[in-house]
Amino acid sequence: MRLARIRGYVTSTVKHPSFERCRLLIAQPVDDKDVPDGSPQIVLDPLGAAIHEKVLLCSDGSWARDYLGDPRSPARWWIMGIVDPKGHLAL
Amino acid sequence: MRIATVIGRVTLSVRHRSLKGERLLVVLPWGPKTAITGKDHDYSIVAYDELGAGVGSTVAVSESTEATRPFGEPTPVDAYCAALIDTLFYQAEDPRPVT
């Protein structure tokens, strides 16, 4: 799993049918010091995360396919949780 | 899925038996700074496409094992064009003052 910041969203009409009923947000993976680290990912959002929130991403595609109800969905990254802004990293 | 810009297409003369009637796009996946600078893309990859993306369009590319899911039988494809992006909203920093 990875920490990431939500930095935007995408809309798409021509897409794989499994993405019909879900929100696609742009999440920029960040390291522990909130510095961008790696390419931005388009993630599924079952939780309703707001922009600029820090979230926890998971790359377990099998859960994403169950959530979308389509065993042939190319979905992979999805939002597993929203990090508490007041929470302190124990580093 | 990574955001990628389509820069070209690939036509094969000899192909792996699983790639029959394939449509292959050469795409440049976006890096952390690409949404702002418009360059600094990641290295280009070739993605399998069933949606008809043209050169210059922005697509969402699914990679690794999830790219093989849309095919019924196991297919050695590791990048799949999953969506054509219509609108894309990106804001690099939180404009609200830190309270």
N, CA and C atoms of all chains as a GROMACS GRO file, in nm:
protein
  570
    1MET      N    1   0.087  -0.120   0.000
    1MET     CA    2   0.000   0.000   0.000
    1MET      C    3   0.089   0.122   0.000
    2ARG      N    4   0.033   0.234  -0.046
    2ARG     CA    5   0.115   0.354  -0.057
    2ARG      C    6   0.037   0.474  -0.007
    3LEU      N    7   0.111   0.572   0.045
    3LEU     CA    8   0.049   0.700   0.080
    3LEU      C    9   0.046   0.786  -0.045
    4ALA      N   10  -0.061   0.865  -0.062
    4ALA     CA   11  -0.071   0.949  -0.181
    4ALA      C   12  -0.158   1.070  -0.149
    5ARG      N   13  -0.144   1.172  -0.233
    5ARG     CA   14  -0.228   1.290  -0.222
    5ARG      C   15  -0.322   1.292  -0.341
    6ILE      N   16  -0.450   1.323  -0.316
    6ILE     CA   17  -0.544   1.338  -0.428
    6ILE      C   18  -0.520   1.475  -0.490
    7ARG      N   19  -0.491   1.479  -0.622
    7ARG     CA   20  -0.459   1.606  -0.687
    7ARG      C   21  -0.554   1.643  -0.798
    8GLY      N   22  -0.659   1.561  -0.819
    8GLY     CA   23  -0.751   1.598  -0.925
    8GLY      C   24  -0.838   1.480  -0.964
    9TYR      N   25  -0.905   1.493  -1.077
    9TYR     CA   26  -0.993   1.383  -1.120
    9TYR      C   27  -0.991   1.376  -1.272
   10VAL      N   28  -1.039   1.264  -1.326
   10VAL     CA   29  -1.053   1.253  -1.472
   10VAL      C   30  -1.196   1.211  -1.502
   11THR      N   31  -1.246   1.256  -1.616
   11THR     CA   32  -1.376   1.205  -1.662
   11THR      C   33  -1.351   1.139  -1.797
   12SER      N   34  -1.425   1.031  -1.821
   12SER     CA   35  -1.402   0.957  -1.944
   12SER      C   36  -1.533   0.890  -1.985
   13THR      N   37  -1.569   0.905  -2.114
   13THR     CA   38  -1.691   0.837  -2.158
   13THR      C   39  -1.655   0.708  -2.232
   14VAL      N   40  -1.549   0.713  -2.313
   14VAL     CA   41  -1.509   0.592  -2.384
   14VAL      C   42  -1.407   0.521  -2.294
   15LYS      N   43  -1.452   0.414  -2.229
   15LYS     CA   44  -1.364   0.346  -2.134
   15LYS      C   45  -1.408   0.202  -2.122
   16HIS      N   46  -1.331   0.124  -2.045
   16HIS     CA   47  -1.367  -0.014  -2.022
   16HIS      C   48  -1.500  -0.016  -1.947
   17PRO      N   49  -1.597  -0.101  -1.988
   17PRO     CA   50  -1.731  -0.096  -1.927
   17PRO      C   51  -1.732  -0.111  -1.775
   18SER      N   52  -1.627  -0.172  -1.719
   18SER     CA   53  -1.631  -0.191  -1.573
   18SER      C   54  -1.618  -0.058  -1.499
   19PHE      N   55  -1.574   0.047  -1.566
   19PHE     CA   56  -1.556   0.176  -1.498
   19PHE      C   57  -1.681   0.262  -1.506
   20GLU      N   58  -1.795   0.201  -1.541
   20GLU     CA   59  -1.914   0.284  -1.560
   20GLU      C   60  -1.954   0.355  -1.432
   21ARG      N   61  -1.954   0.281  -1.320
   21ARG     CA   62  -2.018   0.341  -1.201
   21ARG      C   63  -1.914   0.376  -1.096
   22CYS      N   64  -1.800   0.432  -1.135
   22CYS     CA   65  -1.706   0.462  -1.025
   22CYS      C   66  -1.633   0.593  -1.053
   23ARG      N   67  -1.584   0.653  -0.946
   23ARG     CA   68  -1.512   0.780  -0.957
   23ARG      C   69  -1.365   0.753  -0.982
   24LEU      N   70  -1.307   0.828  -1.075
   24LEU     CA   71  -1.164   0.811  -1.106
   24LEU      C   72  -1.092   0.938  -1.063
   25LEU      N   73  -1.007   0.926  -0.964
   25LEU     CA   74  -0.933   1.042  -0.913
   25LEU      C   75  -0.786   1.027  -0.950
   26ILE      N   76  -0.716   1.141  -0.952
   26ILE     CA   77  -0.571   1.138  -0.977
   26ILE      C   78  -0.503   1.143  -0.841
   27ALA      N   79  -0.424   1.040  -0.809
   27ALA     CA   80  -0.354   1.036  -0.681
   27ALA      C   81  -0.205   1.041  -0.710
   28GLN      N   82  -0.136   1.135  -0.646
   28GLN     CA   83   0.009   1.147  -0.662
   28GLN      C   84   0.076   1.077  -0.543
   29PRO      N   85   0.138   0.962  -0.565
   29PRO     CA   86   0.203   0.894  -0.452
   29PRO      C   87   0.309   0.985  -0.389
   30VAL      N   88   0.310   0.986  -0.254
   30VAL     CA   89   0.408   1.070  -0.184
   30VAL      C   90   0.484   0.982  -0.085
   31ASP      N   91   0.604   1.031  -0.047
   31ASP     CA   92   0.680   0.954   0.054
   31ASP      C   93   0.642   1.008   0.192
   32ASP      N   94   0.720   0.970   0.293
   32ASP     CA   95   0.680   1.006   0.429
   32ASP      C   96   0.689   1.156   0.452
   33LYS      N   97   0.768   1.227   0.366
   33LYS     CA   98   0.780   1.372   0.388
   33LYS      C   99   0.689   1.448   0.291
   34ASP      N  100   0.587   1.378   0.239
   34ASP     CA  101   0.489   1.443   0.154
   34ASP      C  102   0.549   1.494   0.024
   35VAL      N  103   0.660   1.435  -0.019
   35VAL     CA  104   0.725   1.476  -0.143
   35VAL      C  105   0.677   1.380  -0.253
   36PRO      N  106   0.632   1.434  -0.370
   36PRO     CA  107   0.585   1.344  -0.476
   36PRO      C  108   0.691   1.241  -0.513
   37ASP      N  109   0.644   1.118  -0.532
   37ASP     CA  110   0.739   1.008  -0.555
   37ASP      C  111   0.676   0.911  -0.654
   38GLY      N  112   0.711   0.924  -0.781
   38GLY     CA  113   0.656   0.831  -0.879
   38GLY      C  114   0.545   0.896  -0.959
   39SER      N  115   0.496   0.824  -1.062
   39SER     CA  116   0.399   0.882  -1.153
   39SER      C  117   0.263   0.894  -1.086
   40PRO      N  118   0.184   0.995  -1.122
   40PRO     CA  119   0.047   1.002  -1.070
   40PRO      C  120  -0.034   0.886  -1.123
   41GLN      N  121  -0.123   0.834  -1.039
   41GLN     CA  122  -0.204   0.718  -1.078
   41GLN      C  123  -0.350   0.758  -1.081
   42ILE      N  124  -0.425   0.699  -1.174
   42ILE     CA  125  -0.569   0.717  -1.173
   42ILE      C  126  -0.626   0.605  -1.087
   43VAL      N  127  -0.693   0.640  -0.979
   43VAL     CA  128  -0.737   0.540  -0.882
   43VAL      C  129  -0.889   0.538  -0.871
   44LEU      N  130  -0.939   0.423  -0.832
   44LEU     CA  131  -1.082   0.410  -0.804
   44LEU      C  132  -1.108   0.471  -0.666
   45ASP      N  133  -1.223   0.535  -0.652
   45ASP     CA  134  -1.251   0.599  -0.524
   45ASP      C  135  -1.385   0.551  -0.467
   46PRO      N  136  -1.386   0.446  -0.385
   46PRO     CA  137  -1.511   0.404  -0.324
   46PRO      C  138  -1.547   0.486  -0.201
   47LEU      N  139  -1.454   0.570  -0.151
   47LEU     CA  140  -1.477   0.634  -0.022
   47LEU      C  141  -1.516   0.781  -0.032
   48GLY      N  142  -1.501   0.840  -0.151
   48GLY     CA  143  -1.536   0.981  -0.160
   48GLY      C  144  -1.429   1.071  -0.103
   49ALA      N  145  -1.305   1.052  -0.144
   49ALA     CA  146  -1.197   1.135  -0.092
   49ALA      C  147  -1.202   1.272  -0.159
   50ALA      N  148  -1.166   1.376  -0.081
   50ALA     CA  149  -1.168   1.512  -0.137
   50ALA      C  150  -1.031   1.544  -0.195
   51ILE      N  151  -1.025   1.654  -0.272
   51ILE     CA  152  -0.898   1.689  -0.335
   51ILE      C  153  -0.800   1.734  -0.227
   52HIS      N  154  -0.670   1.706  -0.251
   52HIS     CA  155  -0.560   1.741  -0.162
   52HIS      C  156  -0.559   1.663  -0.032
   53GLU      N  157  -0.650   1.566  -0.016
   53GLU     CA  158  -0.647   1.482   0.104
   53GLU      C  159  -0.538   1.378   0.087
   54LYS      N  160  -0.479   1.338   0.203
   54LYS     CA  161  -0.382   1.229   0.197
   54LYS      C  162  -0.458   1.098   0.214
   55VAL      N  163  -0.434   1.004   0.121
   55VAL     CA  164  -0.508   0.878   0.124
   55VAL      C  165  -0.410   0.762   0.124
   56LEU      N  166  -0.466   0.644   0.150
   56LEU     CA  167  -0.388   0.520   0.147
   56LEU      C  168  -0.432   0.442   0.024
   57LEU      N  169  -0.337   0.416  -0.068
   57LEU     CA  170  -0.371   0.346  -0.191
   57LEU      C  171  -0.337   0.198  -0.176
   58CYS      N  172  -0.418   0.113  -0.241
   58CYS     CA  173  -0.388  -0.030  -0.242
   58CYS      C  174  -0.386  -0.077  -0.386
   59SER      N  175  -0.294  -0.170  -0.419
   59SER     CA  176  -0.282  -0.213  -0.557
   59SER      C  177  -0.335  -0.355  -0.575
   60ASP      N  178  -0.427  -0.396  -0.489
   60ASP     CA  179  -0.481  -0.530  -0.500
   60ASP      C  180  -0.592  -0.530  -0.604
   61GLY      N  181  -0.559  -0.570  -0.726
   61GLY     CA  182  -0.657  -0.563  -0.833
   61GLY      C  183  -0.776  -0.654  -0.811
   62SER      N  184  -0.756  -0.764  -0.738
   62SER     CA  185  -0.867  -0.858  -0.725
   62SER      C  186  -0.980  -0.795  -0.644
   63TRP      N  187  -0.946  -0.716  -0.541
   63TRP     CA  188  -1.056  -0.651  -0.468
   63TRP      C  189  -1.127  -0.551  -0.558
   64ALA      N  190  -1.047  -0.479  -0.639
   64ALA     CA  191  -1.107  -0.378  -0.726
   64ALA      C  192  -1.204  -0.444  -0.822
   65ARG      N  193  -1.166  -0.562  -0.872
   65ARG     CA  194  -1.257  -0.630  -0.966
   65ARG      C  195  -1.384  -0.675  -0.895
   66ASP      N  196  -1.372  -0.723  -0.770
   66ASP     CA  197  -1.495  -0.761  -0.698
   66ASP      C  198  -1.582  -0.638  -0.677
   67TYR      N  199  -1.518  -0.526  -0.640
   67TYR     CA  200  -1.595  -0.404  -0.612
   67TYR      C  201  -1.670  -0.359  -0.736
   68LEU      N  202  -1.602  -0.368  -0.852
   68LEU     CA  203  -1.667  -0.325  -0.977
   68LEU      C  204  -1.761  -0.432  -1.030
   69GLY      N  205  -1.749  -0.551  -0.977
   69GLY     CA  206  -1.839  -0.658  -1.020
   69GLY      C  207  -1.806  -0.709  -1.158
   70ASP      N  208  -1.679  -0.693  -1.203
   70ASP     CA  209  -1.643  -0.737  -1.339
   70ASP      C  210  -1.507  -0.806  -1.330
   71PRO      N  211  -1.504  -0.939  -1.345
   71PRO     CA  212  -1.376  -1.011  -1.332
   71PRO      C  213  -1.276  -0.975  -1.442
   72ARG      N  214  -1.320  -0.901  -1.544
   72ARG     CA  215  -1.227  -0.868  -1.653
   72ARG      C  216  -1.190  -0.720  -1.651
   73SER      N  217  -1.197  -0.657  -1.536
   73SER     CA  218  -1.169  -0.514  -1.530
   73SER      C  219  -1.019  -0.490  -1.516
   74PRO      N  220  -0.962  -0.394  -1.590
   74PRO     CA  221  -0.818  -0.365  -1.576
   74PRO      C  222  -0.786  -0.276  -1.457
   75ALA      N  223  -0.881  -0.264  -1.361
   75ALA     CA  224  -0.856  -0.173  -1.250
   75ALA      C  225  -0.750  -0.231  -1.156
   76ARG      N  226  -0.670  -0.145  -1.094
   76ARG     CA  227  -0.569  -0.197  -1.003
   76ARG      C  228  -0.563  -0.113  -0.876
   77TRP      N  229  -0.526   0.017  -0.887
   77TRP     CA  230  -0.511   0.100  -0.767
   77TRP      C  231  -0.647   0.150  -0.721
   78TRP      N  232  -0.670   0.146  -0.591
   78TRP     CA  233  -0.793   0.204  -0.538
   78TRP      C  234  -0.765   0.258  -0.400
   79ILE      N  235  -0.859   0.344  -0.353
   79ILE     CA  236  -0.837   0.413  -0.226
   79ILE      C  237  -0.890   0.326  -0.113
   80MET      N  238  -0.799   0.290  -0.023
   80MET     CA  239  -0.833   0.198   0.084
   80MET      C  240  -0.872   0.275   0.210
   81GLY      N  241  -0.822   0.399   0.223
   81GLY     CA  242  -0.852   0.475   0.343
   81GLY      C  243  -0.805   0.618   0.328
   82ILE      N  244  -0.861   0.705   0.413
   82ILE     CA  245  -0.823   0.846   0.412
   82ILE      C  246  -0.747   0.872   0.541
   83VAL      N  247  -0.627   0.928   0.526
   83VAL     CA  248  -0.538   0.946   0.643
   83VAL      C  249  -0.588   1.064   0.726
   84ASP      N  250  -0.585   1.050   0.858
   84ASP     CA  251  -0.630   1.155   0.949
   84ASP      C  252  -0.531   1.270   0.943
   85PRO      N  253  -0.574   1.391   0.903
   85PRO     CA  254  -0.478   1.502   0.888
   85PRO      C  255  -0.410   1.538   1.020
   86LYS      N  256  -0.479   1.509   1.133
   86LYS     CA  257  -0.418   1.545   1.261
   86LYS      C  258  -0.326   1.433   1.311
   87GLY      N  259  -0.332   1.315   1.244
   87GLY     CA  260  -0.252   1.202   1.291
   87GLY      C  261  -0.104   1.230   1.268
   88HIS      N  262  -0.018   1.183   1.357
   88HIS     CA  263   0.127   1.208   1.341
   88HIS      C  264   0.195   1.080   1.298
   89LEU      N  265   0.285   1.092   1.198
   89LEU     CA  266   0.363   0.974   1.158
   89LEU      C  267   0.458   0.940   1.272
   90ALA      N  268   0.477   0.813   1.298
   90ALA     CA  269   0.558   0.776   1.414
   90ALA      C  270   0.705   0.770   1.378
   91LEU      N  271   0.745   0.846   1.273
   91LEU     CA  272   0.887   0.832   1.231
   91LEU      C  273   0.975   0.917   1.323
   92MET      N  274  -0.371   0.283  -1.275
   92MET     CA  275  -0.360   0.322  -1.416
   92MET      C  276  -0.286   0.454  -1.425
   93ARG      N  277  -0.192   0.463  -1.518
   93ARG     CA  278  -0.118   0.589  -1.533
   93ARG      C  279  -0.177   0.672  -1.645
   94ILE      N  280  -0.164   0.803  -1.632
   94ILE     CA  281  -0.207   0.892  -1.739
   94ILE      C  282  -0.098   0.890  -1.845
   95ALA      N  283  -0.136   0.883  -1.972
   95ALA     CA  284  -0.033   0.876  -2.077
   95ALA      C  285  -0.081   0.952  -2.200
   96THR      N  286   0.014   1.006  -2.275
   96THR     CA  287  -0.017   1.077  -2.398
   96THR      C  288   0.020   0.988  -2.515
   97VAL      N  289  -0.072   0.972  -2.611
   97VAL     CA  290  -0.046   0.884  -2.724
   97VAL      C  291   0.040   0.959  -2.825
   98ILE      N  292   0.154   0.899  -2.864
   98ILE     CA  293   0.242   0.969  -2.958
   98ILE      C  294   0.256   0.892  -3.089
   99GLY      N  295   0.200   0.770  -3.096
   99GLY     CA  296   0.217   0.697  -3.222
   99GLY      C  297   0.150   0.562  -3.216
  100ARG      N  298   0.162   0.487  -3.324
  100ARG     CA  299   0.104   0.352  -3.327
  100ARG      C  300   0.208   0.255  -3.380
  101VAL      N  301   0.185   0.126  -3.353
  101VAL     CA  302   0.279   0.022  -3.396
  101VAL      C  303   0.203  -0.080  -3.480
  102THR      N  304   0.258  -0.113  -3.595
  102THR     CA  305   0.199  -0.220  -3.679
  102THR      C  306   0.300  -0.331  -3.689
  103LEU      N  307   0.257  -0.454  -3.660
  103LEU     CA  308   0.350  -0.568  -3.659
  103LEU      C  309   0.335  -0.647  -3.788
  104SER      N  310   0.449  -0.698  -3.840
  104SER     CA  311   0.438  -0.786  -3.956
  104SER      C  312   0.435  -0.931  -3.908
  105VAL      N  313   0.517  -0.963  -3.810
  105VAL     CA  314   0.515  -1.098  -3.753
  105VAL      C  315   0.480  -1.080  -3.606
  106ARG      N  316   0.386  -1.164  -3.556
  106ARG     CA  317   0.341  -1.136  -3.419
  106ARG      C  318   0.322  -1.262  -3.340
  107HIS      N  319   0.316  -1.248  -3.212
  107HIS     CA  320   0.283  -1.358  -3.123
  107HIS      C  321   0.140  -1.401  -3.152
  108ARG      N  322   0.111  -1.529  -3.144
  108ARG     CA  323  -0.021  -1.578  -3.189
  108ARG      C  324  -0.135  -1.512  -3.112
  109SER      N  325  -0.108  -1.464  -2.989
  109SER     CA  326  -0.219  -1.407  -2.910
  109SER      C  327  -0.253  -1.267  -2.959
  110LEU      N  328  -0.166  -1.204  -3.040
  110LEU     CA  329  -0.190  -1.066  -3.082
  110LEU      C  330  -0.253  -1.065  -3.221
  111LYS      N  331  -0.370  -1.124  -3.235
  111LYS     CA  332  -0.433  -1.122  -3.368
  111LYS      C  333  -0.525  -1.000  -3.374
  112GLY      N  334  -0.518  -0.923  -3.483
  112GLY     CA  335  -0.607  -0.808  -3.496
  112GLY      C  336  -0.583  -0.706  -3.387
  113GLU      N  337  -0.455  -0.691  -3.350
  113GLU     CA  338  -0.426  -0.602  -3.235
  113GLU      C  339  -0.412  -0.459  -3.284
  114ARG      N  340  -0.430  -0.365  -3.191
  114ARG     CA  341  -0.407  -0.222  -3.218
  114ARG      C  342  -0.313  -0.174  -3.107
  115LEU      N  343  -0.193  -0.132  -3.144
  115LEU     CA  344  -0.092  -0.098  -3.044
  115LEU      C  345  -0.060   0.051  -3.051
  116LEU      N  346  -0.057   0.114  -2.935
  116LEU     CA  347  -0.030   0.258  -2.928
  116LEU      C  348   0.106   0.278  -2.861
  117VAL      N  349   0.183   0.373  -2.910
  117VAL     CA  350   0.304   0.415  -2.839
  117VAL      C  351   0.263   0.532  -2.750
  118VAL      N  352   0.280   0.516  -2.617
  118VAL     CA  353   0.233   0.620  -2.525
  118VAL      C  354   0.347   0.666  -2.436
  119LEU      N  355   0.338   0.790  -2.390
  119LEU     CA  356   0.434   0.846  -2.294
  119LEU      C  357   0.361   0.864  -2.161
  120PRO      N  358   0.388   0.778  -2.062
  120PRO     CA  359   0.322   0.795  -1.932
  120PRO      C  360   0.372   0.921  -1.864
  121TRP      N  361   0.284   0.984  -1.788
  121TRP     CA  362   0.321   1.110  -1.722
  121TRP      C  363   0.400   1.083  -1.597
  122GLY      N  364   0.500   1.168  -1.571
  122GLY     CA  365   0.576   1.161  -1.447
  122GLY      C  366   0.515   1.257  -1.345
  123PRO      N  367   0.578   1.271  -1.229
  123PRO     CA  368   0.522   1.358  -1.125
  123PRO      C  369   0.506   1.502  -1.170
  124LYS      N  370   0.593   1.552  -1.258
  124LYS     CA  371   0.589   1.694  -1.293
  124LYS      C  372   0.521   1.719  -1.428
  125THR      N  373   0.482   1.615  -1.498
  125THR     CA  374   0.434   1.634  -1.635
  125THR      C  375   0.306   1.716  -1.640
  126ALA      N  376   0.219   1.701  -1.542
  126ALA     CA  377   0.092   1.774  -1.547
  126ALA      C  378   0.117   1.924  -1.541
  127ILE      N  379   0.230   1.966  -1.484
  127ILE     CA  380   0.259   2.108  -1.471
  127ILE      C  381   0.347   2.154  -1.585
  128THR      N  382   0.454   2.082  -1.612
  128THR     CA  383   0.552   2.131  -1.709
  128THR      C  384   0.516   2.091  -1.851
  129GLY      N  385   0.435   1.985  -1.865
  129GLY     CA  386   0.404   1.943  -2.001
  129GLY      C  387   0.511   1.856  -2.062
  130LYS      N  388   0.626   1.839  -1.990
  130LYS     CA  389   0.726   1.743  -2.040
  130LYS      C  390   0.767   1.654  -1.923
  131ASP      N  391   0.888   1.612  -1.914
  131ASP     CA  392   0.934   1.519  -1.810
  131ASP      C  393   0.848   1.393  -1.803
  132HIS      N  394   0.812   1.340  -1.922
  132HIS     CA  395   0.734   1.216  -1.922
  132HIS      C  396   0.822   1.100  -1.882
  133ASP      N  397   0.760   0.988  -1.848
  133ASP     CA  398   0.834   0.866  -1.820
  133ASP      C  399   0.874   0.804  -1.954
  134TYR      N  400   0.951   0.692  -1.950
  134TYR     CA  401   0.994   0.634  -2.079
  134TYR      C  402   0.871   0.578  -2.151
  135SER      N  403   0.874   0.579  -2.284
  135SER     CA  404   0.755   0.543  -2.360
  135SER      C  405   0.734   0.392  -2.356
  136ILE      N  406   0.606   0.351  -2.355
  136ILE     CA  407   0.572   0.209  -2.359
  136ILE      C  408   0.468   0.189  -2.469
  137VAL      N  409   0.443   0.062  -2.504
  137VAL     CA  410   0.345   0.030  -2.606
  137VAL      C  411   0.226  -0.034  -2.536
  138ALA      N  412   0.107   0.019  -2.562
  138ALA     CA  413  -0.012  -0.031  -2.492
  138ALA      C  414  -0.109  -0.089  -2.594
  139TYR      N  415  -0.177  -0.195  -2.553
  139TYR     CA  416  -0.278  -0.258  -2.636
  139TYR      C  417  -0.404  -0.173  -2.627
  140ASP      N  418  -0.470  -0.150  -2.740
  140ASP     CA  419  -0.582  -0.055  -2.740
  140ASP      C  420  -0.703  -0.115  -2.809
  141GLU      N  421  -0.818  -0.109  -2.742
  141GLU     CA  422  -0.942  -0.155  -2.806
  141GLU      C  423  -1.043  -0.041  -2.816
  142LEU      N  424  -1.003   0.082  -2.774
  142LEU     CA  425  -1.098   0.191  -2.769
  142LEU      C  426  -1.081   0.287  -2.886
  143GLY      N  427  -0.974   0.275  -2.959
  143GLY     CA  428  -0.957   0.363  -3.075
  143GLY      C  429  -0.898   0.496  -3.040
  144ALA      N  430  -0.793   0.499  -2.959
  144ALA     CA  431  -0.731   0.626  -2.923
  144ALA      C  432  -0.642   0.670  -3.038
  145GLY      N  433  -0.645   0.801  -3.066
  145GLY     CA  434  -0.563   0.854  -3.174
  145GLY      C  435  -0.439   0.923  -3.120
  146VAL      N  436  -0.350   0.961  -3.209
  146VAL     CA  437  -0.226   1.026  -3.166
  146VAL      C  438  -0.263   1.160  -3.104
  147GLY      N  439  -0.202   1.192  -2.990
  147GLY     CA  440  -0.228   1.319  -2.926
  147GLY      C  441  -0.334   1.312  -2.818
  148SER      N  442  -0.409   1.202  -2.814
  148SER     CA  443  -0.512   1.196  -2.709
  148SER      C  444  -0.449   1.148  -2.579
  149THR      N  445  -0.519   1.175  -2.469
  149THR     CA  446  -0.470   1.135  -2.338
  149THR      C  447  -0.549   1.013  -2.293
  150VAL      N  448  -0.476   0.910  -2.252
  150VAL     CA  449  -0.543   0.785  -2.216
  150VAL      C  450  -0.500   0.741  -2.077
  151ALA      N  451  -0.575   0.645  -2.021
  151ALA     CA  452  -0.536   0.583  -1.894
  151ALA      C  453  -0.485   0.444  -1.927
  152VAL      N  454  -0.361   0.415  -1.889
  152VAL     CA  455  -0.300   0.287  -1.925
  152VAL      C  456  -0.289   0.200  -1.800
  153SER      N  457  -0.346   0.081  -1.810
  153SER     CA  458  -0.336  -0.014  -1.699
  153SER      C  459  -0.217  -0.105  -1.727
  154GLU      N  460  -0.134  -0.131  -1.624
  154GLU     CA  461  -0.012  -0.208  -1.649
  154GLU      C  462  -0.005  -0.330  -1.560
  155SER      N  463   0.092  -0.412  -1.582
  155SER     CA  464   0.123  -0.540  -1.514
  155SER      C  465   0.007  -0.637  -1.526
  156THR      N  466  -0.017  -0.723  -1.429
  156THR     CA  467  -0.110  -0.835  -1.450
  156THR      C  468  -0.251  -0.784  -1.478
  157GLU      N  469  -0.285  -0.665  -1.428
  157GLU     CA  470  -0.422  -0.617  -1.452
  157GLU      C  471  -0.445  -0.591  -1.601
  158ALA      N  472  -0.337  -0.573  -1.677
  158ALA     CA  473  -0.354  -0.547  -1.820
  158ALA      C  474  -0.400  -0.673  -1.893
  159THR      N  475  -0.381  -0.791  -1.832
  159THR     CA  476  -0.422  -0.913  -1.902
  159THR      C  477  -0.567  -0.949  -1.871
  160ARG      N  478  -0.626  -0.879  -1.772
  160ARG     CA  479  -0.761  -0.919  -1.730
  160ARG      C  480  -0.865  -0.905  -1.841
  161PRO      N  481  -0.866  -0.793  -1.918
  161PRO     CA  482  -0.974  -0.779  -2.015
  161PRO      C  483  -0.979  -0.889  -2.121
  162PHE      N  484  -0.868  -0.964  -2.134
  162PHE     CA  485  -0.870  -1.071  -2.235
  162PHE      C  486  -0.926  -1.198  -2.170
  163GLY      N  487  -1.004  -1.272  -2.243
  163GLY     CA  488  -1.065  -1.392  -2.185
  163GLY      C  489  -0.959  -1.490  -2.143
  164GLU      N  490  -0.870  -1.528  -2.238
  164GLU     CA  491  -0.768  -1.628  -2.202
  164GLU      C  492  -0.640  -1.555  -2.165
  165PRO      N  493  -0.546  -1.622  -2.097
  165PRO     CA  494  -0.421  -1.556  -2.058
  165PRO      C  495  -0.349  -1.500  -2.180
  166THR      N  496  -0.317  -1.370  -2.176
  166THR     CA  497  -0.253  -1.304  -2.291
  166THR      C  498  -0.128  -1.231  -2.243
  167PRO      N  499  -0.016  -1.247  -2.311
  167PRO     CA  500   0.108  -1.182  -2.264
  167PRO      C  501   0.110  -1.033  -2.298
  168VAL      N  502   0.011  -0.960  -2.246
  168VAL     CA  503   0.009  -0.814  -2.268
  168VAL      C  504   0.030  -0.749  -2.132
  169ASP      N  505   0.117  -0.647  -2.126
  169ASP     CA  506   0.139  -0.588  -1.993
  169ASP      C  507   0.101  -0.441  -1.987
  170ALA      N  508   0.044  -0.385  -2.096
  170ALA     CA  509  -0.005  -0.247  -2.089
  170ALA      C  510  -0.131  -0.241  -2.172
  171TYR      N  511  -0.238  -0.189  -2.112
  171TYR     CA  512  -0.368  -0.193  -2.178
  171TYR      C  513  -0.432  -0.056  -2.166
  172CYS      N  514  -0.483  -0.001  -2.277
  172CYS     CA  515  -0.545   0.130  -2.274
  172CYS      C  516  -0.687   0.113  -2.221
  173ALA      N  517  -0.710   0.158  -2.095
  173ALA     CA  518  -0.836   0.128  -2.030
  173ALA      C  519  -0.940   0.239  -2.049
  174ALA      N  520  -0.897   0.362  -2.078
  174ALA     CA  521  -0.996   0.471  -2.090
  174ALA      C  522  -0.937   0.584  -2.172
  175LEU      N  523  -1.024   0.650  -2.246
  175LEU     CA  524  -0.985   0.774  -2.315
  175LEU      C  525  -1.031   0.888  -2.226
  176ILE      N  526  -0.938   0.973  -2.188
  176ILE     CA  527  -0.971   1.077  -2.090
  176ILE      C  528  -1.032   1.197  -2.162
  177ASP      N  529  -1.156   1.238  -2.119
  177ASP     CA  530  -1.220   1.354  -2.178
  177ASP      C  531  -1.170   1.481  -2.111
  178THR      N  532  -1.194   1.490  -1.980
  178THR     CA  533  -1.146   1.610  -1.908
  178THR      C  534  -1.055   1.565  -1.794
  179LEU      N  535  -0.960   1.646  -1.764
  179LEU     CA  536  -0.862   1.613  -1.660
  179LEU      C  537  -0.840   1.738  -1.577
  180PHE      N  538  -0.868   1.728  -1.447
  180PHE     CA  539  -0.847   1.842  -1.357
  180PHE      C  540  -0.731   1.808  -1.266
  181TYR      N  541  -0.630   1.896  -1.260
  181TYR     CA  542  -0.511   1.867  -1.178
  181TYR      C  543  -0.469   1.994  -1.106
  182GLN      N  544  -0.443   1.983  -0.978
  182GLN     CA  545  -0.398   2.098  -0.900
  182GLN      C  546  -0.282   2.050  -0.814
  183ALA      N  547  -0.162   2.103  -0.838
  183ALA     CA  548  -0.044   2.044  -0.775
  183ALA      C  549  -0.038   2.077  -0.626
  184GLU      N  550  -0.085   2.199  -0.589
  184GLU     CA  551  -0.072   2.237  -0.448
  184GLU      C  552  -0.209   2.271  -0.392
  185ASP      N  553  -0.221   2.264  -0.261
  185ASP     CA  554  -0.348   2.301  -0.197
  185ASP      C  555  -0.349   2.453  -0.182
  186PRO      N  556  -0.438   2.524  -0.255
  186PRO     CA  557  -0.433   2.671  -0.250
  186PRO      C  558  -0.480   2.726  -0.117
  187ARG      N  559  -0.550   2.647  -0.035
  187ARG     CA  560  -0.602   2.702   0.089
  187ARG      C  561  -0.486   2.730   0.185
  188PRO      N  562  -0.494   2.840   0.264
  188PRO     CA  563  -0.384   2.869   0.358
  188PRO      C  564  -0.379   2.760   0.465
  189VAL      N  565  -0.259   2.731   0.513
  189VAL     CA  566  -0.243   2.625   0.615
  189VAL      C  567  -0.293   2.682   0.747
  190THR      N  568  -0.397   2.623   0.805
  190THR     CA  569  -0.451   2.680   0.931
  190THR      C  570  -0.386   2.609   1.050
   0.00000   0.00000   0.00000
